[in-house]
Amino acid sequence: MKYLHPFKQITKDNVDIAGGKGASLGEMTNAGIPVPPGFVVLATAFDRFIEETGLNAEIEARIAEVDANDINSVDRASNVLRDAIHDTAMPEDIASEILSAFDELGAEFVAVRSSATAEDSSIASWAGELDTFLNTTREHVLEKVRECWSSLFTPRAIFYRYEKNLHDAYVG
């Protein structure tokens, strides 16, 4: 699997591709702590999604236009970016991997949680900043993954980036 890994294949050394939460779930799974089975959609999937669809240029342009002292500027950027991510189809190979992994779990419902690569780092703690979706069915899992990705661009996440001077830093 190119764009995701099951928890058992993830360690703390994978924070850069799995995020803090994803790496912690992998560590707990590998330590034998009871964790529901699952997988992490890697940052490479988000990277590919925004590059292949051209959203990376839109993201850079909108974030560059933000004036952190102007709430309307932040709201405008957030609305445009979140809508663009939500409305853009995921590349077929990424979607296929996610749906196959969902099917392998044999679960009716899953939780789709954020695990950004800059989450819970030495300079920032994104606790509560990014979205989580519980009781997600197969029919809605791709939509909820895109919504998780788009939560990187909520007004509070954009403000947080500016507050921590991360507005130019990569967060995937």
C-alpha distance (Angstrom), angle and dihedral (degrees) to the residues before:
residue distance angle dihedral
M1 . . .
K2 3.76 . .
Y3 3.80 103.5 .
L4 3.78 103.2 33.8
H5 3.77 141.6 31.5
P6 3.80 130.8 -156.5
F7 3.81 112.8 -115.7
K8 3.81 91.1 -105.8
Q9 3.82 90.4 63.3
I10 3.81 94.6 53.7
T11 3.81 129.4 86.0
K12 3.79 136.4 172.9
D13 3.80 86.8 -89.1
N14 3.82 88.5 68.8
V15 3.82 97.4 65.1
D16 3.81 89.7 113.4
I17 3.82 91.8 61.9
A18 3.82 103.0 22.6
G19 3.80 102.3 35.0
G20 3.78 126.1 -130.9
K21 3.80 97.3 -68.6
G22 3.79 92.8 45.4
A23 3.80 92.6 49.2
S24 3.81 91.0 47.9
L25 3.81 91.8 51.0
G26 3.79 88.6 51.5
E27 3.80 92.1 49.3
M28 3.81 92.3 48.9
T29 3.81 91.9 47.4
N30 3.80 91.6 49.6
A31 3.82 91.2 47.4
G32 3.81 90.0 56.5
I33 3.80 95.2 -110.9
P34 3.82 109.9 149.6
V35 3.80 106.0 -99.7
P36 3.80 123.4 159.6
P37 3.81 109.3 -108.0
G38 3.75 114.8 -95.8
F39 3.76 149.0 131.7
V40 3.78 140.3 -121.2
V41 3.79 122.6 -124.9
L42 3.80 99.8 -138.5
A43 3.80 127.3 -128.3
T44 3.81 87.1 -112.7
A45 3.82 87.9 69.3
F46 3.81 91.4 55.6
D47 3.81 90.8 44.5
R48 3.78 91.7 52.1
F49 3.81 91.9 44.4
I50 3.81 94.0 55.1
E51 3.81 94.6 39.8
E52 3.80 98.0 46.8
T53 3.79 93.2 45.1
G54 3.81 95.2 43.7
L55 3.79 92.1 -118.6
N56 3.81 91.4 126.3
A57 3.81 90.9 72.6
E58 3.81 90.9 47.2
I59 3.81 91.2 49.4
E60 3.80 93.0 49.5
A61 3.81 92.3 47.0
R62 3.81 95.2 47.8
I63 3.81 95.0 44.9
A64 3.83 89.9 48.3
E65 3.83 89.3 55.3
V66 3.81 93.9 53.0
D67 3.78 118.5 113.6
A68 3.81 103.5 -162.8
N69 3.81 89.3 -154.8
D70 3.81 91.6 58.7
I71 3.81 113.8 71.3
N72 3.81 91.1 -166.4
S73 3.80 90.5 56.8
V74 3.81 90.5 52.0
D75 3.81 92.8 45.6
R76 3.81 92.4 49.7
A77 3.80 92.9 50.7
S78 3.80 91.4 45.3
N79 3.80 94.4 49.9
V80 3.80 94.1 47.8
L81 3.81 94.7 45.9
R82 3.80 96.6 43.2
D83 3.80 91.9 48.3
A84 3.80 91.7 47.2
I85 3.81 93.1 51.1
H86 3.79 93.3 44.0
D87 3.81 93.7 47.5
T88 3.81 97.4 45.0
A89 3.79 118.0 93.0
M90 3.77 116.9 -121.4
P91 3.83 116.2 -118.0
E92 3.81 108.0 -90.8
D93 3.81 96.5 -119.4
I94 3.81 92.2 53.7
A95 3.81 91.9 45.9
S96 3.79 90.6 48.3
E97 3.82 92.7 51.7
I98 3.79 92.1 50.0
L99 3.80 93.6 48.0
S100 3.82 92.0 46.3
A101 3.80 91.4 50.3
F102 3.81 90.3 47.4
D103 3.82 89.4 52.5
E104 3.82 91.7 48.6
L105 3.81 89.9 57.0
G106 3.80 89.7 61.5
A107 3.80 90.0 -147.5
E108 3.76 126.5 137.4
F109 3.81 92.2 -148.8
V110 3.80 134.9 26.0
A111 3.79 136.7 -178.6
V112 3.79 116.4 -117.0
R113 3.80 107.3 -154.8
S114 3.75 133.6 176.7
S115 3.78 118.8 -113.4
A116 3.78 104.9 171.4
T117 3.78 118.0 -172.7
A118 3.82 91.6 -122.4
E119 3.81 92.8 47.1
D120 3.79 116.1 118.4
S121 3.80 94.1 -1.0
S122 3.79 125.9 152.3
I123 3.82 90.1 -90.7
A124 3.80 102.0 36.8
S125 3.78 142.4 29.7
W126 3.79 112.7 -159.4
A127 3.82 93.9 -172.1
G128 3.79 108.1 154.8
E129 3.81 93.8 0.9
L130 3.82 98.5 100.3
D131 3.79 130.1 55.0
T132 3.80 132.1 -98.2
F133 3.80 126.1 -165.9
L134 3.80 120.5 -159.8
N135 3.81 129.3 -164.8
T136 3.80 92.6 23.8
T137 3.80 115.8 173.1
R138 3.79 127.1 -149.5
E139 3.79 89.0 -104.0
H140 3.82 90.9 60.8
V141 3.81 103.7 30.6
L142 3.83 96.7 98.9
E143 3.80 91.2 47.8
K144 3.81 90.8 50.1
V145 3.81 92.1 48.9
R146 3.82 88.8 54.1
E147 3.81 89.6 47.0
C148 3.82 89.4 52.4
W149 3.79 89.1 50.7
S150 3.80 90.7 48.0
S151 3.81 90.7 52.6
L152 3.81 86.2 74.4
F153 3.80 83.3 75.8
T154 3.81 105.2 45.8
P155 3.80 112.7 128.7
R156 3.81 90.5 -106.5
A157 3.84 91.5 50.0
I158 3.81 91.1 49.5
F159 3.82 90.9 48.3
Y160 3.80 89.9 47.1
R161 3.81 90.2 53.3
Y162 3.80 89.8 53.6
E163 3.80 93.1 43.9
K164 3.82 90.4 53.8
N165 3.82 93.0 37.9
L166 3.80 90.5 -116.6
H167 3.81 97.4 125.0
D168 3.81 90.5 109.7
A169 3.81 94.5 38.0
Y170 3.77 123.5 99.6
V171 3.78 115.5 -105.9
G172 3.80 116.0 177.9
